[in-house]
Every structure is written in C-alpha cells, then in structure tokens.
Amino acid sequence: MSKFELKLPKMGESVAEATITSWLKEVGDTIELDEGVVEIATDKVDSEVPSEVEGVLIEKLFEIDDVVEIGQTIAIIETESDVAADTKKADEAEIISKVPSVESVKSENKIIDEVIADLTSPSGKFYSPLVKNIAKTEGVSMEELESIVGSGKDERVTKNDILAYLENRGAQPVAVKGTATSDRIQSKSKVEKTKTPVFLGNEDEVIEMTRMGKLIAKHMVESVHVSAHVQSFVEVDVTNIVNWRNRVKDEFFKREGEKITYTPIFMEAVAKALKDYPMMNISVDGDKIIKRKDINLGMAAALADGNLIVPVIKKADQLNLVGMTKAVNDLAKRARAGKLNPDDIQGGTFTVTNVGGFGSIMGTPIINQPQVGILALGSVRKMPAVIETPEGDFIGIRHKMIISHSYDHRVVNGALGSMFAKRISDYLEAWDVNAGF
C-alpha cells in the first residue's frame, strides 16, 4: 500500500489558483483512474480534477470555498500499487541531482535580496510586482502608494486596492506634502468609498450574486474604466446567406453530421476582415500596442444560469466553413454542458456576440479586455428595401440585420472602426448563393 498526493494541476498560463467548489468523493470512497475527485472554479472556467491513480480517498486537505494554488496537494489517495512511492523516489532523485553549489546559492540569494529590495518601499512595506507595475503605469508615486490601506494579509496592498484607489483618484484634490490638508486627504483616501443605500420593500427579495456573476460584473466595470468605448453600426443585407443556408442545410447535416447556423458564416467573415485590418487584431499594454499574429475569435455563449462565457476559436482565419461550423458547435455544446477547459477560453484577440439570438436588433457590447473590439450580431429580419437594377429601382422584401462594432477609441479611430465593420458587411453581402461547401 502507498499514498498518492493529488495536486491541483496547471490550468493555463494565466491561472495561478482555483477555488474548491465541491467534493465529488468523500473520505473512504473508492476512486477509479481518471474519475473526478473534486470540482474547482477559476476566474476563467469551472472544471473537475480527475484522479491519476486507482485507490481510496483517505484525506481531504481543503474545504469548500478554500483557495488553492497550482501545484498544491489537495487530497491523499491510498493505492495498492507503488506508483506514489516510485514517483516520490523519482522526485527525490531529481532534487538530489539538482542540488546547487555554495557559490550558486550565494549568487541566487544576492539576486533575491535585490528583488526584495526593489519590491519594498522606504518604509519597509512590501508591494507585489503587479501592484508596482500598475503604480508605475498610472504614475502613482511611492508616497501615494504608501497612503493606500491594503486589504491583503498584513495590510498588503492588492491589485483591487490600487485599482479602487485609481478609480477615485481623480476626485481627490492635490495637496502639498506635509500640510494639514495633505494629511486630511491621505486620511480620506484610506476611507472606503461610501455605497449608495438601497431601499428594500417589505416583499422585496434579496438574491446573492453567483461567483461567476460577480466576476463578470467586475470584468465589465474594469473594461469600461480602461477603454474609451465608441460604436459604429452597419445594416447588412443577408438575403443571399439566408437563401443559401435554406438550400444546403439538410445536405450539410447529412454529409458533415453538423447543423449549420448563421454564426459560423458570420465568424468566417469577421476572420477575413481581421486579416484585412490587422490593427483591429491588437491589444494594449500600458502605452504599447501588441499586434497579434494569430486571429483567435471569442464567441460569447449563454449558460443555463443566464451568465455568458467566451470560448475561443483558435486561428479562425485558417478554418474553412466546415471547420468553423464544427468549432462553433463544439464550443457552444461544451459551454452549455459546463465542459469547457481553461485553455478553451484563453487567448482571444477579438470577440463576437450574437444579441440577435435574444431578439435584439442591435447592441452596444462592452469590450472583452485586453482586446480592442467586439462585434454584436443583431437579429435577421424581413424588411422592405430599395433594390437597384439596370431597369430601375423597386421595393422588395429582403433579409437584413444590423451589426454593431464597439471599439477602443484610445487606439482605434472612427475611420478604422467603421471600415472594419463595413468590410464584414461587404463579405456577407457578396455571399455566392450558388456556392457549395
């Protein structure tokens, strides 16, 4: 008999920790290979942690709602094999083989001391690299930084603390250091912003926001705070697409085993337009612009609880219509079933959301940071329209929709934002009704 340590696995480059949401197994339960042991939630997605061995759960090291760092042991499983022992021996052998010399230890200690000194203020307070980077980007002096009362352990200033300070910073008058006014201002900055009281009636119901709902709310508020949102709208005639889909949908399903909707057609047009306008496929990092090589399209999908999640179609410009359809259907299906992996929702460079699916003719979506644009697809409707022909103009019934492009006016001007939306419209209106698939 041996004991195996079940650790929290790596779940994407930007994921450092996860929250235990429920235990699927209790102490004493038998566990099969690859069977789920515990459910976890990150700020990206919910998922299960499967067992790497067969055995019996003998110890749970964390409770529900505990936050666990990547690589930490979360449970102990007793096995009949020597897998755990062999693993431990291999780890010990690797550790022994990597024992550093005295000189290298001294060198590393010197580097560590320098790093700690860089992250420590003159008064001895410690600030994380993220907090110091935000302070540097936003022009927050060390004096200002030290005036912020942190909510972390030992009153350490967290990311949320400095972002909250920056949000209210513009409302604070500037004062000279050392004056009574300065002292009052610094004292005031330590007081938490007063919330507007909410009146409750006798029959009103108070509903606690879900964990994901809280994350989405925070993400949306931060996006509006960061980006200067501007919108452009284009009306698109999609009659050719509607007629083409009606003609081929049964044959498409018979041949490919997939239902074809309008979404993959629209996504294909967006990917083409991003290739034509690569400065829409960018991100902003401080005062630098990151021009993305890959075109990774985020696709907003509705969940059963009403929240939205944005799985990503990687390298969307390299997919034909069949490949795009399969990618869209797979991600939508797994999103609804709660089966997305952390990597499925990372790396997006532009996002598309279909507000038309809920009956809206247009929308003004909020940018999904750190991207600079998001496109909303309105509902497809039959509308009277002027049709131009060599014999003259006449009124006809056409299928039309409105696409809404929200973009970050810090780096995308009105011309680029509008031309990009118009290019998508051009691709959709030029659809060949006689084309195959």
MIFI-535277 format. One record per residue (C-alpha): residue in three letters; x, z, y. Coordinates in steps of 0.05 Angstrom, whole numbers, plus 5000, padded with zeros to 4 digits. Each point is the difference from the previous one (the first is absolute). Last residue first. Layout:
<sites>
ALAXZY/...
</sites>
This chain:
<sites>
PHE461140195477/GLY496749355018/ALA498949705068/ASN493849615018/VAL497750495055/ASP506949965031/TRP500850615046/ALA501849795071/GLU495350525030/LEU503850564964/TYR506949775020/ASP497949895073/SER496850695003/ILE506450334975/ARG503849615054/LYS495050255052/ALA501450724982/PHE507549885007/MET499049635066/SER496150595028/GLY505150544983/LEU505849555022/ALA496749845067/GLY497650715012/ASN506950304993/VAL502650344937/VAL505550525011/ARG496850585038/HIS493249654995/ASP499450234927/TYR494749564968/SER492750004980/HIS497449324976/SER492649924989/ILE497449424957/ILE492949775013/MET496149634946/LYS496149354994/HIS496049624948/ARG496849405034/ILE492949775013/GLY499949375044/ILE498849795072/PHE502349315021/ASP505649665037/GLY501349265003/GLU500949404953/PRO507450144992/THR498050714978/GLU500250695034/ILE495950554969/VAL496950515047/ALA498350644962/PRO494050374973/MET502450604958/LYS500350204927/ARG504250624994/VAL506750214969/SER501250745018/GLY506150185042/LEU507250024976/ALA504450505037/LEU507449845009/ILE505450525011/GLY506449945041/VAL506350375021/GLN501950354935/PRO503050715001/GLN494550214998/ASN493349714976/ILE496949745065/ILE493050245017/PRO494349514986/THR495749695055/GLY494349704960/MET495649394992/ILE493449764970/SER499150664963/GLY495849994937/PHE504250474957/GLY503849444965/GLY501049695068/VAL504850565017/ASN505249684955/THR506850295018/VAL506649625001/THR506750355011/PHE507049765018/THR507050214976/GLY498050434941/GLY505850354964/GLN496250544964/ILE493050034970/ASP501349754930/ASP506650394996/PRO496150664998/ASN496149754939/LEU492749825004/LYS495350244945/GLY494550335041/ALA494749574967/ARG497949675066/ALA507349875017/ARG501449734930/LYS494449485007/ALA502049805071/LEU507349934981/ASP498549574939/ASN494949565036/VAL504649865059/ALA506049854955/LYS496049554954/THR497149625059/MET506949925033/GLY502949734935/VAL494449494994/LEU500549805073/ASN507549904997/LEU504750595011/GLN506749965036/ASP497150185068/ALA497450654972/LYS507050284988/LYS497050674979/ILE492450095003/VAL499250715027/PRO494850534986/VAL496650295062/ILE495450594987/LEU493350145034/ASN495550604996/GLY492649974982/ASP500450464939/ALA499749414951/LEU506049665033/ALA499949415047/ALA505949524999/ALA504449795059/MET504749444977/GLY507250065023/LEU503749344999/ASN507549994985/ILE503649415032/ASP507350114984/LYS505649895051/ARG497550515050/LYS502649985071/ILE501550725021/ILE499450095076/LYS504150545034/ASP498250465058/GLY497450544954/ASP498949674933/VAL494749455007/SER497749584941/ILE499549254991/ASN496049454967/MET496549775064/MET506849755024/PRO500149554938/TYR494649545030/ASP499649394953/LYS501650424939/LEU494950515023/ALA494949445006/LYS501149804928/ALA499050724976/VAL493650075042/ALA497249364969/GLU501550254929/MET496650665017/PHE493749635023/ILE499649624934/PRO501550634961/THR494250365037/TYR494649464993/THR498650204928/ILE502449694935/LYS497950364936/GLU505550014949/GLY500449774927/GLU504449425022/ARG496549404968/LYS492950254993/PHE500350395066/PHE502749405038/GLU494849544968/ASP494450465023/LYS503050085070/VAL501549255011/ARG494049725038/ASN497750635036/ARG507250125020/TRP500749305029/ASN493550055039/VAL501950675031/ILE507049765016/ASN497549375033/THR495050405041/VAL505450485025/ASP499249855075/VAL504250545034/GLU498550395064/VAL506450315029/PHE500950695030/SER506250315032/GLN501250755005/VAL505050455035/HIS502650684976/ALA506050315036/SER503250354940/VAL502650714991/HIS494250465019/VAL494949534968/SER504250014936/GLU500850765002/VAL492550095005/MET498949524941/HIS505150344955/LYS497350705015/ALA492949774983/ILE502449664937/LEU503850624977/LYS494050455013/GLY495349534962/MET505049984942/ARG499750764994/THR492549995006/MET496650245064/GLU496050644992/ILE492649905014/VAL496250475047/GLU492549914995/ASP495550095061/GLU493450374988/ASN500950565051/GLY503549545050/LEU507550015009/PHE503449885067/VAL507249754997/PRO505250325045/THR505249535030/LYS506750204971/THR505250365042/LYS507049724992/GLU504550524968/VAL503950425049/LYS507549904997/SER499949485055/LYS496850525045/SER506150464993/GLN504549425019/ILE495749855060/ARG499950735021/ASP507550054996/SER500949355038/THR495450265055/ALA504150645005/THR506149575011/GLY505949964952/LYS499649264985/VAL496549605053/ALA492949804985/VAL496549374975/PRO492450044994/GLN497149984928/ALA494549494987/GLY505049484975/ARG502650484948/ASN493450114965/GLU500949474947/LEU507550124999/TYR498950734981/ALA495349814944/LEU505149514974/ILE505450555004/ASP495850494960/ASN497649484950/LYS507249814983/THR501750734988/VAL503450515046/ARG502650604959/GLU496350645015/ASP503650354941/LYS496249534953/GLY496249475039/SER495150085057/GLY505349905054/VAL499650275071/ILE502449465046/SER504450245058/GLU506349844960/LEU498349275000/GLU499049995075/GLU506950305011/MET502949514949/SER497249435042/VAL494349574976/GLY501449275016/GLU494849724952/THR505049674954/LYS504850605002/ALA494450494986/ILE497349584943/ASN507149954970/LYS500950765008/VAL493550134963/LEU501749524944/PRO507250274993/SER497150714991/TYR501050515055/PHE503550684991/LYS500050515055/GLY506750325017/SER499250065075/PRO504649415012/SER495549584954/THR501549854927/LEU499449324967/ASP506949775023/ALA503250664978/ILE496749934932/VAL502849304993/GLU507050235020/ASP499750584951/ILE497849534945/ILE505749525015/LYS505050584996/ASN496950244935/GLU500749304972/SER507449985017/LYS501250694970/VAL496349804937/SER504049364996/GLU506550385004/VAL497950514947/SER498449434952/PRO492949814983/VAL496550134933/LYS496949334982/SER501749994926/ILE497450704993/ILE493349805031/GLU499449404955/ALA501550424938/GLU494950525023/ASP494749465010/ALA501449714931/LYS499650694969/LYS493450135036/THR497149344977/ASP502150144929/ALA496850685003/ALA493649725029/VAL499649454948/ASP501550474943/SER493349904967/GLU494450504986/THR498050035074/GLU498150565047/ILE497849745069/ILE501950355064/ALA496649805065/ILE501249815073/THR507649925001/GLN502249745068/GLY502649295005/ILE495749805060/GLU497850615038/VAL493750384983/VAL494550245047/ASP495250504968/ASP492649835008/ILE498550174926/GLU505350474971/PHE507249874981/LEU504750184943/LYS495149874943/GLU502850264934/ILE499149904924/LEU497149294997/VAL500749784928/GLY503749404975/GLU501049255004/VAL505049745052/GLU500449635066/SER493450315024/PRO496149625053/VAL499450195073/GLU493449755027/SER498649655067/ASP497150075070/VAL502649555056/LYS504049975064/ASP500350695033/THR501450244929/ALA495250274949/ILE501350274930/GLU496250044934/VAL503150374943/VAL501549904926/GLY498249274988/GLU501749754930/ASP506249564994/LEU501950334933/GLU494550474977/ILE498950705025/THR497250594960/ASP496750545043/GLY502850714998/VAL500550075076/GLU494849545031/LYS500049255008/LEU497049545053/TRP502450465056/SER497149835068/THR502049825071/ILE507550175001/THR502749755066/ALA505749505004/GLU506949965031/ALA505449525024/VAL496349335001/SER503249475044/GLU504049654945/GLY494449994949/MET497350494949/LYS506050364970/PRO497850444943/LEU497750735004/LYS503750324942/LEU497650194931/GLU505350474970/PHE500449954924/LYS500850614956/SER502749984929/MET497650154930/
</sites>
